[in-house]
């Protein structure tokens, strides 16, 4: 959400920043609503003052025995009371319209975010590892012989429909090992606090992180008004919803391993084969809550945390800065980390690490109290995958595949697989 005072002070700058994201002239409607709302508030306060003054004079007229003046003033009090109620209702309605308008607008991009329309305009900033040269044509994950026994899409379709999978045997053990490895690394080496949170949340929490009101179709709502979280970003970030914390409380760094649920409403026809794009999946999510002066530094640190997981697993990747046209609505700047998938002969996203500035904090009314005193300020929030577990499984399987249909596993997973190093062509870990 945006600061209405900043828009009043410099509407041209606000419009220029939003124009980089394809929105134009938003300040005109915002300021029109804001002016009408403030006018109603002022009129309501004036009428309230008239009502209070007339109320005091009613008693004086009654004490003097002036019945005519008494009745006139009493009628005036009634009129002013009705006028105040009407104006307050109007100002409340205008305030809601203004809030809805501001809630529906994306965050302002950081000045260093590259201009662009889509993913073709993203800018690579880092690359690690060299894709393996296979002496055979590498397969996609679901085509590898050793994977087929443990990755069942037909049964999942019977149970739930398309974009679901049933994992079993060696494959599901590797999946579980990856999640545990990620958590342990973030907790023991990266200093994050492990947190376990609900996967059902109230609408206010979805508003707080920006999934609502604009992107409700991308998530699942239950019949009693709860929402299934599309990411643990929703719960972890909303830990500070409505709070004013001491500056010494910062930074707060959380990590959680959860189920995530997305309708994939905007991805019809994309990645329909395999488990790259699912309605239900697991993710290890990182969230940081910081002082405004530290958020850019924190963004770089979180990106390093996510990249480090891939490096420990020996998976080649590249990192790009998303352009203005490809960036999520709540972000000021986003680093996408893309892992190499030899079966697709391409890099595919496995993590998005975003700095949101005070955009989410304003929606959540989350502030901190400066140590030196002064007015409470809005916090800054950041989020990032560390990593998407299913996509990491895909990368491990495709990069480790052998000509005989087996898969050699990363050494980092050995402690989590009781020393087993290979997924055999029969789907059994050995």
Secondary structure by P-SEA (a helix, b strand, c coil): cccaaaaaacaaaaaaaaaaacccaaaaaaaaaaaaaaaaaaaaaaaaaaaaaaaaaaaaaaaacaaaaaaaaaaaaaaaaaaaaaaaaaaaaaaaaaaaaaaaccccccccccccccccccccccccccccccccccccccccccccccccaaaaaaaccccbbbbccaaaaaaaaaaaaaaaaaacccbbbbbbbbccccaaaaaaaccccccccccccccccccccccaaaaaaacccccccccccccbbbbbbbbbbbcccccccccccccccccccccbbbbbbbccccaaaaaaaaaaaaaaaaaaacccbbbbbbccccccccccbbbbbbbbbccccbbbbcbbbbbbcaaaaaaacbbbbbcccccbbbbbbbbbbccaaaaaaaaaaaaacccccbbbbbcccccccccccccccccccc
